[in-house]
Amino acid sequence: MGARRVGDNDRVTTRTTAIRAARLDQVCADAVGVARGAITEVDAADVGDHIEVVAEGDRVVTHFFESHLAGYRGWRWAVTVTRVPRSRHVTVCETVLLPGPDSLLAPGWVPWNERVQPGDLGVGDLMPTAPDDDRLAPGYVLSDDSAVEDVSWELGLGRSRVMSREGRIETAQRWYDGESGPEAPIATAAPRNARCGTCGFYLPLAGTMRAMFGVCGNLYAPDDAKAVSADHGCGAHSEALLGASEQPVEELPTVYDDSEVESVAVSRAPGSVEASEPAEDYGHS
């Protein structure tokens, strides 16, 4: 007979065999005592009741036992056993402590560069910047920041990387929404005319950030040596004592007292037009 061509039916049969669920081997499933005796890492009292048995493959099963270890609530001991074909002798493959569906687990691992928070960098710590950091751009490329363009032509003297447009926008938004912006508690409590942009101690930044941010140079201000927005403010404004008071003035109603009135003659200047007219009487209280 000639060679038979493998058809679609054969592929389906092969795929079905590959994904066929493992059949529970009864000999391995009955070896509960063997599985329990394999847990030698802890005292016998730390191994609880038998929970279930799961088929892992042909003549390979895993027994699960409750764990009574302190700090491992909901965890389970898993012992995998097997046997060779046509043998009733069960051997242990491995033992391991695994979390159960209701166990307490540690949070998922997060890379260090995603865990670090502002202020975490201490004295002597190093935090390298990724080569593809979106906040930075090569110093030799044309930038929309005039301050960058001033140094980019200095071959060998300029910075290798400078802040990109995305980096400046992100920084400006973070500063504006934080303690350096107009919504900070110290800014909202300051007088309305005590804004940093009109303060003599305000040192504007360079480049595109100049119109929006500067550095406080007032020794007595809480934001001294910090970047602040132009509409930030505090009570240490350079003109705070020279401006008009913003305290609301309570307007009292006008009250006339007519109980005591006396007539007062108003004299005219000699030679004036009014001198020929009779004097007028004004009530004086």
C-alpha positions in Angstrom: 0.0 0.0 0.0 1.1 3.5 -0.7 1.9 6.1 2.0 -1.3 7.5 3.5 -1.6 11.2 3.5 -2.3 12.7 6.9 -5.6 14.4 6.8 -7.5 16.8 9.0 -9.2 14.0 10.9 -5.8 12.8 12.1 -4.8 16.3 13.2 -8.0 16.6 15.2 -7.4 13.2 16.9 -3.9 14.2 17.8 -5.0 17.5 19.2 -7.8 15.9 21.2 -5.3 13.4 22.7 -2.9 16.2 23.7 -5.6 18.1 25.6 -7.3 15.1 27.1 -7.7 15.6 30.9 -5.5 13.4 33.0 -7.3 10.4 34.5 -7.0 10.1 38.3 -4.8 7.1 39.2 -6.6 5.3 42.0 -3.4 3.8 43.5 -1.7 7.2 43.8 -5.0 8.7 45.1 -5.2 6.2 47.9 -1.6 6.9 49.0 -2.7 9.6 51.5 -0.5 8.3 54.3 2.6 8.2 52.0 1.9 11.8 51.0 1.4 13.0 54.6 4.6 11.2 55.8 6.6 13.1 53.1 6.0 16.4 54.9 9.1 16.4 57.1 10.0 20.1 57.1 7.6 20.8 60.0 6.0 19.1 63.0 3.2 16.7 62.4 0.8 19.1 64.3 1.4 21.7 61.6 -0.1 19.4 58.9 -3.9 19.4 59.0 -6.7 17.3 57.3 -6.5 16.0 53.8 -8.4 18.4 51.5 -8.4 17.0 48.0 -6.4 15.1 45.4 -5.8 16.4 41.9 -4.6 14.4 38.8 -1.6 16.0 37.2 -0.9 13.4 34.5 -0.8 9.7 33.9 -0.1 8.0 37.3 0.8 11.5 38.8 -1.4 13.1 41.5 -1.1 15.9 44.0 -2.5 15.6 47.6 -3.4 18.8 49.4 -3.4 19.1 53.2 -4.3 22.0 55.5 -1.5 24.0 57.0 -1.5 25.1 60.6 1.7 27.1 60.4 1.6 30.5 62.1 1.4 33.3 59.6 0.3 31.0 56.8 -3.5 31.2 57.1 -5.2 29.6 54.2 -2.1 28.0 52.8 -1.9 24.3 51.9 0.7 21.6 51.8 0.9 20.0 48.3 2.6 16.6 47.9 2.9 15.1 44.4 3.3 11.4 44.1 3.6 8.9 41.2 4.3 5.3 40.3 5.7 3.4 37.4 3.4 1.3 35.1 2.2 -2.0 36.5 3.6 -1.2 40.0 1.7 -0.4 43.1 4.7 1.2 44.8 4.1 5.0 45.1 7.0 7.4 45.4 7.1 11.1 46.3 8.1 13.6 43.7 8.0 16.9 45.7 6.4 18.7 48.6 5.7 22.4 48.7 3.6 24.9 50.6 1.2 26.7 48.3 -1.3 29.5 48.9 -5.0 28.6 48.9 -7.9 30.5 47.4 -8.4 32.4 50.7 -4.8 32.8 51.8 -3.2 36.1 52.7 -0.6 37.0 50.0 2.0 39.7 49.7 1.3 42.4 47.0 2.6 41.8 43.5 6.2 42.7 42.9 6.7 46.2 41.5 10.1 47.3 39.9 12.1 49.7 42.1 11.7 52.6 39.6 7.9 52.3 40.0 8.0 52.0 43.8 10.2 55.0 44.5 8.4 58.1 45.7 9.4 61.7 45.9 11.7 62.2 48.9 12.9 58.6 49.1 16.3 59.4 47.8 18.7 59.8 50.7 22.3 60.8 51.3 24.6 58.7 49.2 21.8 57.0 47.2 22.1 56.7 43.4 19.0 56.6 41.1 20.0 56.0 37.5 17.8 57.5 34.7 16.7 55.2 31.9 18.3 56.0 28.5 14.8 56.3 26.9 13.3 58.5 29.6 10.5 60.6 28.0 11.3 63.5 30.3 14.7 64.0 28.7 16.0 64.7 25.2 19.5 64.9 23.8 21.1 68.2 24.4 22.2 68.7 20.8 18.7 68.6 19.3 16.7 71.7 18.5 14.5 72.6 21.4 11.6 75.0 21.8 13.2 76.3 25.0 15.5 79.2 24.4 17.5 78.4 27.4 18.3 75.0 25.9 19.3 76.5 22.6 21.7 78.8 24.3 23.9 75.9 25.5 23.2 73.3 22.8 25.8 74.8 20.4 28.6 74.6 23.0 30.2 71.4 21.7 31.7 69.5 24.6 30.5 72.0 27.1 26.7 71.7 27.0 24.7 69.1 28.9 24.3 65.6 27.2 20.6 65.6 27.9 18.1 68.3 28.7 14.4 68.3 29.7 12.1 67.5 26.9 8.8 69.4 26.2 6.9 66.4 27.8 9.1 66.6 30.8 8.6 70.3 31.3 4.8 70.0 31.0 4.8 67.1 33.5 6.9 69.1 35.9 4.9 72.2 35.6 1.6 70.4 36.2 3.1 68.6 39.3 4.3 71.8 40.8 1.1 73.7 40.0 -1.1 71.0 41.6 1.1 70.6 44.7 2.4 72.8 47.5 4.0 75.2 45.1 0.7 76.2 43.4 -2.1 78.6 44.1 -4.2 76.0 45.9 -1.7 75.3 48.7 -3.0 76.1 52.2 -0.5 78.9 52.7 -1.4 80.5 49.4 -5.2 80.4 50.0 -4.7 81.9 53.5 -2.5 84.8 52.2 -4.0 88.2 51.1 -5.3 88.3 47.5 -2.6 90.8 46.5 0.2 88.8 48.1 1.1 86.8 45.0 4.6 85.6 44.2 4.7 87.1 40.7 4.5 90.6 42.2 6.9 89.9 45.1 10.4 91.4 45.1 11.9 88.2 46.3 10.5 86.2 43.3 13.3 85.0 41.0 11.8 83.9 37.7 13.0 80.7 36.0 14.6 80.7 32.6 13.2 79.5 29.4 9.6 78.5 28.8 9.0 78.0 32.6 9.8 81.7 33.2 6.2 82.9 32.6 4.8 80.5 35.2 7.4 79.7 37.8 10.2 81.1 39.8 12.2 80.5 43.0 11.4 82.2 46.3 14.4 84.1 47.7 12.9 85.3 51.0 14.8 84.0 54.0 11.7 84.2 56.1 9.2 82.7 53.7 8.2 79.0 54.1 9.0 78.4 50.4 12.5 79.9 50.5 14.8 78.3 47.8 11.8 76.4 46.4 10.1 76.8 43.0 6.7 78.4 43.2 4.1 79.4 40.7 3.5 83.1 39.9 0.1 83.0 41.5 1.3 81.2 44.7 1.5 83.4 47.7 2.2 83.8 51.4 2.3 86.4 54.2 6.0 87.2 53.6 5.3 89.1 50.4 7.6 92.1 49.9 4.8 94.5 49.6 2.5 93.0 52.2 2.7 95.9 54.6 2.6 98.6 51.9 -0.7 97.7 50.2 -4.1 98.7 51.3 -5.7 96.5 54.0 -8.0 93.9 52.6 -10.0 93.5 55.8 -13.7 94.2 55.0 -14.9 97.5 56.5 -18.3 97.3 58.1 -20.5 100.1 56.8 -22.6 101.6 59.5 -25.9 103.4 58.7 -25.9 107.2 58.8 -27.8 108.5 61.8 -28.9 112.2 62.1 -29.5 113.7 65.5 -31.9 116.7 65.2 -32.6 117.0 68.9 -30.2 120.0 69.4 -29.7 122.4 66.6 -28.3 126.0 66.8 -28.1 128.7 64.1 -24.7 129.7 62.9 -24.1 132.8 60.8 -21.7 132.4 57.9 -19.8 135.6 57.1 -18.9 136.7 53.6 -15.5 137.9 52.5 -15.3 141.7 52.1 -15.8 142.7 48.5 -17.0 139.4 47.3 -20.2 138.9 45.4 -21.8 137.0 48.2 -21.1 139.9 50.6 -24.2 141.8 49.4 -26.4 138.7 50.0 -27.8 138.0 53.5 -26.0 135.5 55.6 -27.2 131.9 55.5 -28.1 129.9 58.6 -26.8 126.3 58.9 -27.9 124.0 61.6 -25.0 123.0 63.8 -25.4 120.1 66.2 
